[in-house]
Amino acid sequence: MAREHEHAFGFEDLEVYQAARRFRNRVYKLTKLLPTDERYALFQQMRKAAISLTNNIAEGYGRFTWQDRTHFCRQARGSLTELVDDINTCIDQHYAKRDHLADLKADAQEVVRLLNGYIAYLQKHRKSPGR
């Protein structure tokens, strides 16, 4: 019996999704370093935004029109910038090593670069119904 394609939904093959997924996983690791008094505030906020980042890329991919796809990519970009602000909070409060947090912000810059590139691609190819 032939093995099904590992990434049957297509969005998983997108470079931007893969980078966002790696970033989300790093954010999850960071949240485990937060003090217990942040468990129901910053911890939850960061995880929600990290999930929103990848969810919006996936949801946009599943939409038919370029406007919907672009809209969800912009939502993902908003979640990403929210996470950068949360990382700044971690820097200000000394919740993790500064070098680690700076590296995480560099990853965020790469994800936003890929998101912006994907948005530009969608807008350039907006007349074609394909991806």
Secondary structure, DSSP 8 states (H G I E B T S, - for coil): -----TTTTSGGG-HHHHHHHHHHHHHHHHHTTS-GGGTTTHHHHHHHHHHHHHHHHHHHHT-SSHHHHHHHHHHHHHHHHHHHHHHHHHHHHT-S-HHHHHHHHHHHHHHHHHHHHHHHHHHHTTTSS--
